[in-house]
Amino acid sequence: MPAAGPGGGRRRTVRVNQLRTFLTVHRSGSFTAAAHQLGLSQSTVTAQMRALEQRLGRELFERRARGVTPVPFADDLAARLSAPLDELAGVADGRTGAAPEPVHLAGPAEFLGTVLLGALAPLVSEGVRLRVSTGLTDPLLEELRAGRHDLVVATRRPRGRTLTAEPLADEEFVLVAAPVWAERLAGRELPAALAEVPLLSYAEDLPIARRYWRHVFDRGLHARAAVTVPDLRAVLTAVTAGAGWSVLPGYLCRAELASGALRLLHEPADPPINTAYLVRRPAGSANPHVALVRERLLAAARAC
């Protein structure tokens, strides 16, 4: 029975399972993701949050089209609950002193593989476990909102307040070809001369090349790719082998340019740049290794 409260009324009891569900919703930013993590139905999670809000006498989350955003009171409550509930869960599961769960990291395969994963090697040797997924930014951000990842490297800043983004690195795009093509194009007017050379791209709509054309040449690119392959590393291999020209991120072909295996076809004073972001849910994670990975990635990107 509920105990008597001030003024002879009833003091409403807050249940531990409601607090645990609240903390999961706060961390994941979504009722759907919380339900998945807890093994509950979404209707059960919704009912528990409504009951908790009624018992506390205040709203905890702002409902949005994509997930929920905690109000300041909810942030304070989560901060007070995190340590005791995590410790209680560890005792209940027999995990006292156990190693943290793996860190789920996702992003573009090329940037992760070329720039970032090597920087995480010291953490792995110290016991940090990683589960790495690759893909395009929009699907990965949706999966982050749903709780499937801890950190996502995104090629654009996400909209709204359901995710927190930090600038990670600026990638410069370069117009390149193998020496055999660079020599044939020497002294000829660009970009017109490139119409005679095969174009290689990772997508049929030529997103990187079109952006380069608009930014550098102030015109649209009207061309069709001779080869498309959804992996910039494969595009790099084909361009280096002499298949044609492409526009690639500078970090990806730095070694080939230094060795002479590739040549710059154009050196604009103001090359196009794209900013990559490290994205996470605002509430953060109870896993201390997520913070270690985040800090190492930011440091590695700054050093590039």
N, C-alpha and C positions, 0 to 999 in steps of 0.2 A: 504494500500500500504506500502511496506517496506520503511523505512526512508533512506535518503542519508547517505552513510558512508564516511569515510576518502577518500580523493582523488576523490570525486565526484561519487564513486561507490554506490552500494546498500548495506545497512546493513541487513543481513539476520536475521529475527525475529525467536526467539526460542519460541515455543508454550508451554503453561503450561501443556497441556496433554502429550506432549512428555517428559517433565521433570518428571511428575508423573509416566509415564511408565518406564522411565530410573531408577527412584528410586526403583520401584517395582522389576525390573530385577536385580538391584544391590543387593537388600536384599535377593531375592529368589535364585539367582545364576542360573537362567534358564529362557529362553524366554517362555517355555511351562508353567512353574509355574506362571510366571507373567501374562500370558494370562488368566490362570484359575482364579487368584485372581482378575483381573480387569474386567472379563467378556468379554474379547476381543478374536478375533481369533489370532492364532499364527502369521499368515501372517501380521495382522495389527500391532502387537507388533514389528515384524521384520522391517516393513516399517517405523514405527515411529523411531526406533533406527537408521536406515540408514539415515533418514532425519536429525535427531539430530546430528549425526556424521558429516554429510555434512555441516550443519550450524556452528558447532563448529570448523570444519576443522581438526579433529583428531579422531582416533579410541578410543572407550570407553571400548570395551570388546574383549578378545581373545576367539574366538569360539573354543570349544573343543567337543570331542565325547559325553561327558556328561555335558551339561550345558555350562556356560560361566564364565570366570574369569576376573574381572575388572582390568584395567590398573591403575597405580598410579594416573593419572589425574582423572579417574572416582571415585576413593576412595575419593579424595579431593572434587570433585564436590558433591558427595553424602553427605559428612559431612556438606557442606554448605547449601544443599537443605533440609535436613531432618526436621529441626525444622520448618521452614516457611511453607513447604508443608504439614506437619502433622497438623499444626495449621489451615491452610486453609481448609484441609479436614474435620477437626473437626467442624469448623464453618459451612461449607456447609452441613454437615450431622446433624447439631444440637447437636453435641456431646461435646461441650465445657465444660470442667470440668468433663466429664464422666469417669467412671472407665475404666482402660485398658482392652483389650480383654483377654480371658483365655490364659494361657500358655499351649502349646501342647507338652507334654513330652511322649517319647516312649522308650521302652527297654525290656529286659528280664523280664517276669512276676515275677520270683522268687527274683531277685535282687532288683527290684523296691519295691515289696511287703514286703520283709524281712528287707531290709537295708535302702532304701531311702525315701519311702513315709512318714514314721513316722517322719523323720527329717523335712519334709515340713509342718507338722501340724501347727507350729506357724505362718507361712506365710498365710496359709488358714484362720486362725482366724483373721488375719489382713487385709483380703480382697482379697488376691490373689486367682484367680480361676484356676483350673487345668483341663485339658482334657488328660487323660492318655490312651495310647495304648500300647499293648504288642505284641511281635513277635520276629522273628529271625533277626539277624543283617543286612544281605544283603538287604532284602526287606525294612526294616526300613530306611536304608541309602538312598535307591532310593527315598523313600517317603519324606525324609528330603530334598534332592536335588529338588524335585518337589514342595516344599513349604508346605507340609501337616503337618510337625512338626516344632517346634522351637528348641528342644533339643532331642538328641537320646543318650541313653546309649548303647554303642557298645562293643562287645566282641573282636573286633580287631580294629586296627587303619586303617581308610579308606585310600585308595591310591589317589594320585592326589592332586590338589590344590583347588578343588571345595568345600571342606569341611575343617573345622578346628577342630582338635581333641586335647583334654587335658587328660593326664592320670588321672583316677578317683580313681581306687582302684586295688589292687592285690588280687586275690582270690586263695587260696591254696586248692588243691584237696586232699581228704582223702579217704582211703580204709576202709569201715566200714561194720559192720553187727550187728545184735542183739546179746545179751549175749549168747543165746542158741547156736548160731553158733560159736561165739568166743571161747566158752569153748570146743566145739568139735574139733576146729582147733588148740587149744593150743599145742605147742611143735611140730607141724607138719611143714614141709617145704613148704614155699610159694615161688612162686605162684602155684606150682603143686597141692597142696591140695585143692585149690579152684575149681578145675574141678568137684569136687563132690558136690558143693553147687550151688543152683540156682543163676543166675546172673540177676540183674534188671537194666534196662537202660531206658533213655528217647528217644532213637532212635535205630533203627535196626542196624546201622553201629557202634554202641558203641563208639562214638567219645571221650568221657571223659575217659572211661576205657582204650581204646587203647593208648591214650596219656600217661596215668599213666604207662602202661606197658612199653612203649618205654623209658620213662624218668627214671623210677625207676628200672625196671628189665632188661632193655636193650634188649628187645625181643618183637616180635609181640604177640598180643593176638588172639588166635584162639579159639573162643567160640561163642555160640549162646545164646541170652538172653532168659530167661524163661518168663520174663514179660517186655514189653515196654509200656511206657506211656509218652506222650509229655509234662510232667510237673514234674519238679524235686521235687516239694513239694509232689506230689503223690508218687514218687519213695521213698522219705524219709519216708512217712507213711508206705509203704509196707515193707521197710527194717526194720523199727522199730518194726513192727508187727511180724517179724521173717520169712519173705518170702524168704530171701536170702541175698546176698551181693551186694554192689555197690560202685562206686567211686562218691563222691559228693563234691560240694564246701564246704569248712569248715564253712563259715558264715551261711550256711543253717542248719547245724546240730550241731551248737555250744551248744545249750541248751541240746540236747539229749545226747551229749557226756559228758557234765558236770553232768547230772543227773544219768548217767549209763544206760540209755535206749538204747544207742548204744555204741559199743566198737570199738576202732581202731584196725584193724587187722595187720597194719604195720606202723612203724614210721621211714620213711627214713630220712637220714640226709639232703637230698636235695629234698624236695617234689616238684612236678610240680606246677607251678604258672601261672595263666593267668591274664593279665592286662585288665581291663575294661576302656573304654574311654568315655568322655563326648564330644559329637560331635555337632557342629552347623555350620551354613553357615558363611563364613568369614565376610560378611557385618554386621552381627549382626541383631538386631531387634529394631524397634522403640518402642516396648512395654517395658517399664521399668521393668515390673514384670519378664520378661525373665532373665534379669541380676540378679534379686533377687533370683530366683530359681537356676540359675547356681551357684551363690556364696554359697548358702546354701547346695547344693548337694556336691560341692567340700569340704566344711568344714565338712560335715557329713561323707564323705568317709575318710577323713584324721583322723577322730576321731575313726574309727572302729578298 
